[in-house]
Amino acid sequence: MQIVELILSKAQTLKVGEVSLIDGKKSMCINVDGYFGGGQGPVWATEGTKIVFTTLNHCSLVEGICTKVYPDCLNVTIELTKANTWGKYVTGTKVRLHISSIHRYHLATSDTELLLESSRKHAAEVFNKKAFQNISLKEIHEAIESEHHLKVRDRIGKVNYQYLQDVIGLYLRISKKVGAKDVGGNRSQIDQLISRLHDRIKEFKAD
């Protein structure tokens, strides 16, 4: 009888939100064809299992225990066992996620600790790089508006000082648009700003 049920289940098209028993535990399909966790195929959220996951807005791996699945609204509740010390994903708390927000999801294995550490290092590197860029741009901007700008203007002349302001201002605007989420949508504006920057440089060389 079990063999017949298995054959019938394989013959049917699997759908997200479908519920089944895996090792006697309630499970819900959250992805009909996933590519993570060492294999390819359906991804199941099974109550009472230890898993690692990421979300679309949180790239760092988090470990937790799937405590409950909600097929009616395609939600999953996860108790976080190894996560952050602050923010939305804090160790010891529970989060309820819609499956559309889950990016990676698979059972915890013997390699999970290494994956978590690697993920934490990568996330820290990305954060530090962004922080450095933001601080650098802020410092440049503040340098233009500092209390010394009048002395600088007097020493290099009004024309040269205005030129520096224009060039640095254009650079800041280009950097801000390049770093924005919708870079593609800003492409024409970025090209225009770069063209203006080149024109200013040519004018300065001509002078």
C-alpha positions as a printed NumPy array, in Angstrom:
array([[  0.   ,   0.   ,   0.   ],
       [  2.833,   2.418,   0.859],
       [  4.504,   1.687,  -2.478],
       [  1.263,   2.483,  -4.319],
       [  0.875,   5.757,  -2.397],
       [  4.498,   6.683,  -3.182],
       [  3.992,   6.043,  -6.894],
       [  0.781,   8.077,  -6.91 ],
       [  2.409,  10.959,  -5.031],
       [  5.28 ,  11.071,  -7.534],
       [  2.85 ,  11.067, -10.43 ],
       [  1.03 ,  14.121,  -9.095],
       [  2.362,  17.646,  -9.667],
       [  3.847,  18.997,  -6.457],
       [  2.661,  22.457,  -5.422],
       [  4.008,  25.045,  -2.992],
       [  2.05 ,  24.824,   0.25 ],
       [  1.338,  21.119,  -0.133],
       [  1.424,  19.236,   3.17 ],
       [  2.876,  15.788,   3.778],
       [  4.357,  13.676,   6.572],
       [  8.131,  13.264,   6.556],
       [  9.423,  10.856,   9.193],
       [  6.046,  11.233,  10.887],
       [  6.335,  15.04 ,  11.117],
       [  4.093,  17.62 ,   9.471],
       [  5.878,  19.163,   6.5  ],
       [  5.02 ,  21.839,   3.953],
       [  6.569,  22.298,   0.513],
       [  8.127,  25.786,   0.311],
       [  9.925,  25.345,  -3.022],
       [  9.151,  22.794,  -5.719],
       [ 12.678,  22.93 ,  -7.162],
       [ 15.44 ,  24.236,  -4.921],
       [ 19.187,  24.216,  -5.627],
       [ 20.735,  24.57 ,  -2.168],
       [ 21.694,  22.263,   0.662],
       [ 23.75 ,  19.873,  -1.421],
       [ 21.092,  18.838,  -3.898],
       [ 18.261,  19.774,  -6.193],
       [ 14.571,  19.133,  -5.806],
       [ 11.595,  19.97 ,  -3.593],
       [ 12.322,  21.891,  -0.381],
       [ 10.221,  20.985,   2.657],
       [  9.788,  22.835,   5.936],
       [  9.335,  20.123,   8.554],
       [  8.166,  20.904,  12.064],
       [ 10.687,  20.022,  14.763],
       [ 13.761,  20.01 ,  12.496],
       [ 16.919,  22.093,  12.82 ],
       [ 17.551,  24.147,   9.694],
       [ 19.648,  26.993,   8.306],
       [ 18.149,  29.704,   6.136],
       [ 18.524,  33.122,   4.586],
       [ 15.895,  35.599,   3.462],
       [ 15.763,  37.955,   0.496],
       [ 16.546,  40.899,   2.805],
       [ 19.021,  39.125,   5.09 ],
       [ 21.862,  37.396,   3.255],
       [ 23.658,  36.041,   6.329],
       [ 22.898,  32.406,   7.236],
       [ 20.798,  31.838,  10.366],
       [ 20.254,  28.57 ,  12.243],
       [ 16.946,  27.718,  13.836],
       [ 14.259,  25.119,  14.505],
       [ 11.145,  25.033,  12.372],
       [  8.398,  24.974,  14.997],
       [  5.257,  25.324,  12.879],
       [  4.081,  25.503,   9.277],
       [  0.928,  27.287,   8.091],
       [ -0.265,  25.878,   4.724],
       [ -3.297,  28.19 ,   4.62 ],
       [ -1.141,  31.347,   4.465],
       [  2.206,  29.809,   3.407],
       [  3.975,  30.897,   6.598],
       [  6.705,  29.228,   8.643],
       [  7.626,  29.903,  12.275],
       [ 11.298,  29.426,  13.166],
       [ 12.901,  29.576,  16.607],
       [ 16.356,  31.095,  16.114],
       [ 19.186,  29.17 ,  17.777],
       [ 22.23 ,  30.803,  16.16 ],
       [ 21.574,  34.261,  14.773],
       [ 22.283,  37.911,  15.592],
       [ 22.548,  39.71 ,  18.912],
       [ 20.384,  42.597,  17.689],
       [ 17.908,  43.473,  14.938],
       [ 15.106,  41.362,  13.516],
       [ 16.905,  38.002,  13.738],
       [ 18.032,  37.623,  17.347],
       [ 19.112,  34.331,  18.916],
       [ 16.415,  32.913,  21.195],
       [ 13.503,  34.625,  19.482],
       [ 10.936,  33.348,  16.988],
       [ 10.234,  34.741,  13.546],
       [  7.276,  34.054,  11.305],
       [  8.098,  34.259,   7.613],
       [  6.133,  33.989,   4.405],
       [  7.807,  31.444,   2.153],
       [  8.217,  34.052,  -0.602],
       [ 10.732,  35.863,   1.621],
       [ 12.864,  32.746,   2.144],
       [ 15.859,  32.541,  -0.174],
       [ 17.817,  29.543,   1.119],
       [ 16.492,  26.793,   3.372],
       [ 17.856,  23.356,   4.208],
       [ 18.517,  20.977,   7.082],
       [ 21.427,  21.718,   9.407],
       [ 24.358,  19.342,   8.904],
       [ 27.802,  18.723,  10.367],
       [ 29.103,  21.504,   8.108],
       [ 26.573,  24.067,   9.345],
       [ 28.934,  25.736,  11.828],
       [ 31.513,  26.336,   9.093],
       [ 28.812,  27.722,   6.804],
       [ 27.567,  30.056,   9.545],
       [ 31.058,  31.359,  10.289],
       [ 31.812,  31.89 ,   6.605],
       [ 28.507,  33.684,   6.157],
       [ 29.151,  35.94 ,   9.163],
       [ 32.59 ,  36.915,   7.832],
       [ 31.194,  37.694,   4.386],
       [ 28.371,  39.799,   5.843],
       [ 30.874,  41.704,   8.011],
       [ 33.117,  42.401,   5.005],
       [ 30.174,  43.727,   2.974],
       [ 29.026,  45.911,   5.891],
       [ 32.517,  47.281,   6.538],
       [ 33.046,  48.085,   2.854],
       [ 29.754,  50.007,   2.66 ],
       [ 30.504,  51.778,   5.928],
       [ 33.946,  52.847,   4.655],
       [ 32.462,  54.155,   1.384],
       [ 29.739,  56.077,   3.219],
       [ 32.207,  57.569,   5.692],
       [ 34.625,  58.54 ,   2.902],
       [ 31.905,  60.296,   0.905],
       [ 30.67 ,  62.044,   4.036],
       [ 34.173,  63.265,   4.855],
       [ 34.632,  64.653,   1.341],
       [ 31.322,  66.459,   1.55 ],
       [ 32.111,  67.88 ,   4.988],
       [ 35.549,  68.972,   3.776],
       [ 33.917,  71.163,   1.157],
       [ 31.68 ,  72.807,   3.768],
       [ 34.282,  73.036,   6.548],
       [ 35.268,  76.236,   8.309],
       [ 38.483,  76.283,   6.263],
       [ 36.779,  76.545,   2.878],
       [ 37.121,  80.336,   2.803],
       [ 40.872,  80.08 ,   3.372],
       [ 41.141,  77.47 ,   0.649],
       [ 39.149,  79.676,  -1.734],
       [ 41.402,  82.628,  -0.981],
       [ 44.572,  80.621,  -1.59 ],
       [ 43.602,  78.892,  -4.857],
       [ 41.283,  81.587,  -6.2  ],
       [ 37.527,  81.726,  -6.651],
       [ 37.569,  80.158, -10.129],
       [ 39.645,  77.142,  -9.112],
       [ 37.679,  76.749,  -5.905],
       [ 34.39 ,  76.738,  -7.807],
       [ 35.858,  74.183, -10.2  ],
       [ 36.766,  71.876,  -7.295],
       [ 33.291,  72.229,  -5.829],
       [ 31.673,  71.335,  -9.152],
       [ 33.927,  68.332,  -9.757],
       [ 33.564,  66.919,  -6.233],
       [ 29.819,  67.607,  -6.271],
       [ 29.429,  65.701,  -9.55 ],
       [ 31.538,  62.845,  -8.177],
       [ 29.349,  62.601,  -5.07 ],
       [ 26.151,  62.561,  -7.142],
       [ 27.546,  59.845,  -9.438],
       [ 28.673,  57.724,  -6.471],
       [ 25.26 ,  58.051,  -4.816],
       [ 23.386,  56.957,  -7.947],
       [ 25.8  ,  54.084,  -8.669],
       [ 25.286,  52.829,  -5.121],
       [ 21.5  ,  53.017,  -5.344],
       [ 19.335,  49.89 ,  -5.647],
       [ 17.84 ,  50.87 ,  -8.987],
       [ 21.152,  51.389, -10.787],
       [ 19.588,  50.379, -14.112],
       [ 16.91 ,  53.034, -13.773],
       [ 19.562,  55.662, -13.039],
       [ 21.744,  54.675, -15.986],
       [ 20.839,  57.648, -18.204],
       [ 21.279,  60.088, -15.306],
       [ 24.641,  58.531, -14.425],
       [ 25.806,  58.853, -18.044],
       [ 24.744,  62.516, -18.097],
       [ 26.602,  63.267, -14.869],
       [ 29.746,  61.502, -16.111],
       [ 29.549,  63.488, -19.346],
       [ 29.252,  66.726, -17.358],
       [ 32.227,  65.69 , -15.229],
       [ 34.336,  65.053, -18.351],
       [ 33.292,  68.43 , -19.773],
       [ 34.372,  70.213, -16.594],
       [ 37.743,  68.457, -16.681],
       [ 38.239,  69.398, -20.345],
       [ 37.352,  73.03 , -19.572],
       [ 39.87 ,  73.102, -16.745],
       [ 42.617,  71.66 , -18.954],
       [ 41.781,  74.169, -21.677],
       [ 42.103,  77.033, -19.231]])
